[in-house]
C-alpha cells in the first residue's frame, strides 16, 4: 500500500506547509490553509500511455547538441474565428496546453463550445464536469452549429475514465470544462483542491506533450480576479487566456496573459449575442461613441493593444470640488498616472486642478496601459476644464514627460494608417517621431509637436 502523508496547502496561492499557519508566508493571506491527504503517485502507467495515437513519439532521455536537433515545423490548426487565431499567435499549436480563465457567466463555456463546433474538419472532444449532455446540446442548438460539427460530448470528472474515452475516440482537440471539477484517483483530496488541480493538470500536460494533442482547460477565478488554484498552474501551461468583460454589457475581451507561441499582449474582441459570440473585426466601432456635435472633455487616442492599432475615446470631467479634498477617479486608466499628469499640468502650466474633481473614463470598457494615450488624456482634461470642444476628426498619440515634453511612441506608422483608414483629418504626434517618417504618403495631416505648449496653442489658441 502506498504511503500517505498529510500536508497543509494555501487555497489562494498553493503554498505547501507541514503544519497549519494563520498567515500564508507567500501571498500573505489569512486563514487560507487547509489540510489535505496526499498520496504518493503509484508506479502504474496511465491508460493513455499504453496506446499508440497519432503523433505519439518517445522522447530520448540523452542530451543532444542544439545544432543536431532536427526541427519540424508543425502546421497550426486554423479556426474560422480570426480573433481566436490572433490571440493564440496564428492558430492552435499541436501539443499545447491552454488555460482560459474568467468570471462566472462571462461566456467561457460558450466560447469553448463554439470553438469545438466551428471546426468540423477536426475531431473534438468536449469534456464537461459542470453540465449534463442535454444542457450542452441545448446550448449547441442555440449556437446553430451542431449539425455539421465533428464534436463528441463527454460528461465525466474522473481523469482515469477520461483517458479511457480519449483512447476510444482518438480526438484531435480536447476541451476540459472545467479543471476544478476533475479529480485523480492518485490524490486523496476533494476536487478543486490545490493538490487535485495540480495533479490533473500535470496528467493533461504529459498527455498533450506526448501525443501532440492540443488541450484547452477552463479555469475558475478568485474574487480578486486571478485564476483559482496554485500559481504553479499558470507556469505549467503554455498559454494563459483571460476572458474579460461586464455581464451587463455585450462586449467581451479575450486577452493573452502568457503565450509561448506568440505575443503575450494580443487581444480579441467579441460581442455577446443570442446566437453566441460574434467577432468584432474593427474594435474602433465600439471604442468611439457616435455624436451629432462635438462636446467638451472628449478626445480620441491612437493606441496599440498588442499588434493591433485602434482608436479609443477618452472622456474627462473636471468640476469644482464640493469637499475639502478633490476626488481623482479613473475607469480603465491607471489612477497614479492620472495624478502624475495632473501634477504636470499644475506645476508646468499653472492649471488650478488641485481644488477640482477629475473623473476619467475609457469608453468601451477597455483597460489601457499604452503610454501613447497620455496626450489624449491631457487634451480631454483641459477641454473639460476650459469647456472647449475638440474636433472629432482629430486624434492624438504621444507620451507626456514630467517636464511637459511630448515623447515618441513605438510603431507610429501603424497608428497613422489606422487613423487614416477610419477617416480622421489630423493626428498629433511627437516631433521626435518624425525622423524617418514619410508624411507625403499619407492622406492625413500629421501635426508634430515637441511640448505641451505647442499642442495647447494649436488646439485652444
VENURPE-V426849 format. One record per residue. N is the residue number from 1. D_FIRST is the distance of its C-alpha to the first C-alpha in Angstrom with 1 decimal. Layout:
# VENURPE-V426849
n->N d_first->D_FIRST
n->N d_first->D_FIRST
This chain:
# VENURPE-V426849
n->1 d_first->0.0
n->2 d_first->3.8
n->3 d_first->6.4
n->4 d_first->9.0
n->5 d_first->12.6
n->6 d_first->15.9
n->7 d_first->18.9
n->8 d_first->22.4
n->9 d_first->24.0
n->10 d_first->27.7
n->11 d_first->28.4
n->12 d_first->31.6
n->13 d_first->30.8
n->14 d_first->27.0
n->15 d_first->27.3
n->16 d_first->24.0
n->17 d_first->24.3
n->18 d_first->22.3
n->19 d_first->24.5
n->20 d_first->26.8
n->21 d_first->30.2
n->22 d_first->33.3
n->23 d_first->34.5
n->24 d_first->32.6
n->25 d_first->33.9
n->26 d_first->33.7
n->27 d_first->35.5
n->28 d_first->37.1
n->29 d_first->35.9
n->30 d_first->35.8
n->31 d_first->33.1
n->32 d_first->31.0
n->33 d_first->27.6
n->34 d_first->24.9
n->35 d_first->21.5
n->36 d_first->18.5
n->37 d_first->14.8
n->38 d_first->13.6
n->39 d_first->10.2
n->40 d_first->10.3
n->41 d_first->11.3
n->42 d_first->9.4
n->43 d_first->11.8
n->44 d_first->12.8
n->45 d_first->16.6
n->46 d_first->18.1
n->47 d_first->20.4
n->48 d_first->23.6
n->49 d_first->23.0
n->50 d_first->23.5
n->51 d_first->26.9
n->52 d_first->30.2
n->53 d_first->32.1
n->54 d_first->35.4
n->55 d_first->35.5
n->56 d_first->32.0
n->57 d_first->32.4
n->58 d_first->30.1
n->59 d_first->30.9
n->60 d_first->31.8
n->61 d_first->29.9
n->62 d_first->33.1
n->63 d_first->35.6
n->64 d_first->38.9
n->65 d_first->42.2
n->66 d_first->43.2
n->67 d_first->46.5
n->68 d_first->44.8
n->69 d_first->42.4
n->70 d_first->43.7
n->71 d_first->43.9
n->72 d_first->44.0
n->73 d_first->45.4
n->74 d_first->43.5
n->75 d_first->45.6
n->76 d_first->44.5
n->77 d_first->44.3
n->78 d_first->47.3
n->79 d_first->47.4
n->80 d_first->50.6
n->81 d_first->49.8
n->82 d_first->51.7
n->83 d_first->50.6
n->84 d_first->46.9
n->85 d_first->47.7
n->86 d_first->49.5
n->87 d_first->46.7
n->88 d_first->44.1
n->89 d_first->46.6
n->90 d_first->48.0
n->91 d_first->45.5
n->92 d_first->41.8
n->93 d_first->40.3
n->94 d_first->37.9
n->95 d_first->34.4
n->96 d_first->35.0
n->97 d_first->32.9
n->98 d_first->35.3
n->99 d_first->34.6
n->100 d_first->37.2
n->101 d_first->37.6
n->102 d_first->40.2
n->103 d_first->41.2
n->104 d_first->40.5
n->105 d_first->43.2
n->106 d_first->44.5
n->107 d_first->43.9
n->108 d_first->40.7
n->109 d_first->39.7
n->110 d_first->43.3
n->111 d_first->43.4
n->112 d_first->40.3
n->113 d_first->41.3
n->114 d_first->44.8
n->115 d_first->43.4
n->116 d_first->41.4
n->117 d_first->44.4
n->118 d_first->46.9
n->119 d_first->45.7
n->120 d_first->46.3
n->121 d_first->46.2
n->122 d_first->42.5
n->123 d_first->39.7
n->124 d_first->37.9
n->125 d_first->34.7
n->126 d_first->34.9
n->127 d_first->31.6
n->128 d_first->32.2
n->129 d_first->29.8
n->130 d_first->32.8
n->131 d_first->35.4
n->132 d_first->35.8
n->133 d_first->37.3
n->134 d_first->40.6
n->135 d_first->40.8
n->136 d_first->40.3
n->137 d_first->42.8
n->138 d_first->45.3
n->139 d_first->45.0
n->140 d_first->45.4
n->141 d_first->48.5
n->142 d_first->49.9
n->143 d_first->49.4
n->144 d_first->51.3
n->145 d_first->49.3
n->146 d_first->47.1
n->147 d_first->49.5
n->148 d_first->49.2
n->149 d_first->45.7
n->150 d_first->43.0
n->151 d_first->40.2
n->152 d_first->37.2
n->153 d_first->35.7
n->154 d_first->32.1
n->155 d_first->30.9
n->156 d_first->27.2
n->157 d_first->24.7
n->158 d_first->21.4
n->159 d_first->21.2
n->160 d_first->19.4
n->161 d_first->22.4
n->162 d_first->24.8
n->163 d_first->24.0
n->164 d_first->24.4
n->165 d_first->27.8
n->166 d_first->28.7
n->167 d_first->28.2
n->168 d_first->30.6
n->169 d_first->33.2
n->170 d_first->33.3
n->171 d_first->34.9
n->172 d_first->36.8
n->173 d_first->36.3
n->174 d_first->33.5
n->175 d_first->34.0
n->176 d_first->31.3
n->177 d_first->32.7
n->178 d_first->31.1
n->179 d_first->28.1
n->180 d_first->27.6
n->181 d_first->26.8
n->182 d_first->23.9
n->183 d_first->20.3
n->184 d_first->17.2
n->185 d_first->14.0
n->186 d_first->12.3
n->187 d_first->13.8
n->188 d_first->13.6
n->189 d_first->17.4
n->190 d_first->20.6
n->191 d_first->22.6
n->192 d_first->25.2
n->193 d_first->23.3
n->194 d_first->23.6
n->195 d_first->20.0
n->196 d_first->20.2
n->197 d_first->23.6
n->198 d_first->22.7
n->199 d_first->19.7
n->200 d_first->21.7
n->201 d_first->24.7
n->202 d_first->22.9
n->203 d_first->21.8
n->204 d_first->25.4
n->205 d_first->26.8
n->206 d_first->25.1
n->207 d_first->26.2
n->208 d_first->29.8
n->209 d_first->30.2
n->210 d_first->29.0
n->211 d_first->30.9
n->212 d_first->33.9
n->213 d_first->33.6
n->214 d_first->34.9
n->215 d_first->32.8
n->216 d_first->34.4
n->217 d_first->32.3
n->218 d_first->34.0
n->219 d_first->33.1
n->220 d_first->34.3
n->221 d_first->36.2
n->222 d_first->36.5
n->223 d_first->39.7
n->224 d_first->41.0
n->225 d_first->40.8
n->226 d_first->37.9
n->227 d_first->34.9
n->228 d_first->32.2
n->229 d_first->28.8
n->230 d_first->28.1
n->231 d_first->31.0
n->232 d_first->28.9
n->233 d_first->29.0
n->234 d_first->32.7
n->235 d_first->32.1
n->236 d_first->29.6
n->237 d_first->32.0
n->238 d_first->35.2
n->239 d_first->37.5
n->240 d_first->37.8
n->241 d_first->40.4
n->242 d_first->41.7
n->243 d_first->43.5
n->244 d_first->46.1
n->245 d_first->49.0
n->246 d_first->50.4
n->247 d_first->49.6
n->248 d_first->53.3
n->249 d_first->54.6
n->250 d_first->54.3
n->251 d_first->53.5
n->252 d_first->50.0
n->253 d_first->49.1
n->254 d_first->46.3
n->255 d_first->45.8
n->256 d_first->43.9
n->257 d_first->42.2
n->258 d_first->40.4
n->259 d_first->41.1
n->260 d_first->40.2
n->261 d_first->42.5
n->262 d_first->45.5
n->263 d_first->47.3
n->264 d_first->45.4
n->265 d_first->48.4
n->266 d_first->49.2
n->267 d_first->49.5
n->268 d_first->50.2
n->269 d_first->52.2
n->270 d_first->51.9
n->271 d_first->53.8
n->272 d_first->52.0
n->273 d_first->54.0
n->274 d_first->53.6
n->275 d_first->52.7
n->276 d_first->50.1
n->277 d_first->50.3
n->278 d_first->53.5
n->279 d_first->53.8
n->280 d_first->56.3
n->281 d_first->57.8
n->282 d_first->60.4
n->283 d_first->58.8
n->284 d_first->62.3
n->285 d_first->63.2
n->286 d_first->60.9
n->287 d_first->61.4
n->288 d_first->65.2
n->289 d_first->66.9
n->290 d_first->70.0
n->291 d_first->73.1
n->292 d_first->76.7
n->293 d_first->78.0
n->294 d_first->76.7
n->295 d_first->75.5
n->296 d_first->75.1
n->297 d_first->71.7
n->298 d_first->70.3
n->299 d_first->69.7
n->300 d_first->67.8
n->301 d_first->65.4
n->302 d_first->64.6
n->303 d_first->60.9
n->304 d_first->58.1
n->305 d_first->54.6
n->306 d_first->52.6
n->307 d_first->54.9
n->308 d_first->56.7
n->309 d_first->60.0
n->310 d_first->61.0
n->311 d_first->63.6
n->312 d_first->62.6
n->313 d_first->64.7
n->314 d_first->64.8
n->315 d_first->66.2
n->316 d_first->67.5
n->317 d_first->69.3
n->318 d_first->71.2
n->319 d_first->72.8
n->320 d_first->74.3
n->321 d_first->71.9
n->322 d_first->72.5
n->323 d_first->70.6
n->324 d_first->70.8
n->325 d_first->67.8
n->326 d_first->67.8
n->327 d_first->64.8
n->328 d_first->62.9
n->329 d_first->60.7
n->330 d_first->59.3
n->331 d_first->57.2
n->332 d_first->55.6
n->333 d_first->57.0
n->334 d_first->56.0
n->335 d_first->57.8
n->336 d_first->58.0
n->337 d_first->59.7
n->338 d_first->62.0
n->339 d_first->63.0
n->340 d_first->63.7
n->341 d_first->66.0
n->342 d_first->67.8
n->343 d_first->68.4
n->344 d_first->69.9
n->345 d_first->72.2
n->346 d_first->73.4
n->347 d_first->73.8
n->348 d_first->75.2
n->349 d_first->77.2
n->350 d_first->78.1
n->351 d_first->76.4
n->352 d_first->76.1
n->353 d_first->72.5
n->354 d_first->71.3
n->355 d_first->72.9
n->356 d_first->71.8
n->357 d_first->68.7
n->358 d_first->67.1
n->359 d_first->64.7
n->360 d_first->63.2
n->361 d_first->61.5
n->362 d_first->60.2
n->363 d_first->61.1
n->364 d_first->58.5
n->365 d_first->55.5
n->366 d_first->54.7
n->367 d_first->53.4
n->368 d_first->55.2
n->369 d_first->54.6
n->370 d_first->57.3
n->371 d_first->59.8
n->372 d_first->62.6
n->373 d_first->62.8
n->374 d_first->64.4
n->375 d_first->67.9
n->376 d_first->67.5
n->377 d_first->66.2
n->378 d_first->69.3
n->379 d_first->71.6
n->380 d_first->70.2
n->381 d_first->70.4
n->382 d_first->74.0
n->383 d_first->75.0
n->384 d_first->73.8
n->385 d_first->75.5
n->386 d_first->78.8
n->387 d_first->78.5
n->388 d_first->79.4
n->389 d_first->77.7
n->390 d_first->76.3
n->391 d_first->77.1
n->392 d_first->74.2
n->393 d_first->75.1
n->394 d_first->74.0
n->395 d_first->70.5
n->396 d_first->69.2
n->397 d_first->66.8
n->398 d_first->66.7
n->399 d_first->64.9
n->400 d_first->66.9
n->401 d_first->66.9
n->402 d_first->67.6
n->403 d_first->71.2
n->404 d_first->71.9
n->405 d_first->71.7
n->406 d_first->70.2
n->407 d_first->67.6
n->408 d_first->66.7
n->409 d_first->63.6
n->410 d_first->61.7
n->411 d_first->62.4
n->412 d_first->65.6
n->413 d_first->66.8
n->414 d_first->64.0
n->415 d_first->65.0
n->416 d_first->68.7
n->417 d_first->68.0
n->418 d_first->66.0
n->419 d_first->68.8
n->420 d_first->71.4
n->421 d_first->69.5
n->422 d_first->69.4
n->423 d_first->73.1
n->424 d_first->73.4
n->425 d_first->76.8
n->426 d_first->75.8
n->427 d_first->72.8
n->428 d_first->73.0
n->429 d_first->71.1
n->430 d_first->71.1
n->431 d_first->74.0
n->432 d_first->71.6
n->433 d_first->70.0
n->434 d_first->73.3
n->435 d_first->73.0
n->436 d_first->72.7
n->437 d_first->72.8
n->438 d_first->75.3
n->439 d_first->76.5
n->440 d_first->79.0
n->441 d_first->76.4
n->442 d_first->75.3
n->443 d_first->77.2
n->444 d_first->76.2
n->445 d_first->78.0
n->446 d_first->75.9
n->447 d_first->76.9
n->448 d_first->75.7
n->449 d_first->75.9
n->450 d_first->75.2
n->451 d_first->75.2
n->452 d_first->74.9
n->453 d_first->78.7
n->454 d_first->79.3
n->455 d_first->77.0
n->456 d_first->78.6
n->457 d_first->82.1
n->458 d_first->81.2
n->459 d_first->79.7
n->460 d_first->81.6
n->461 d_first->84.8
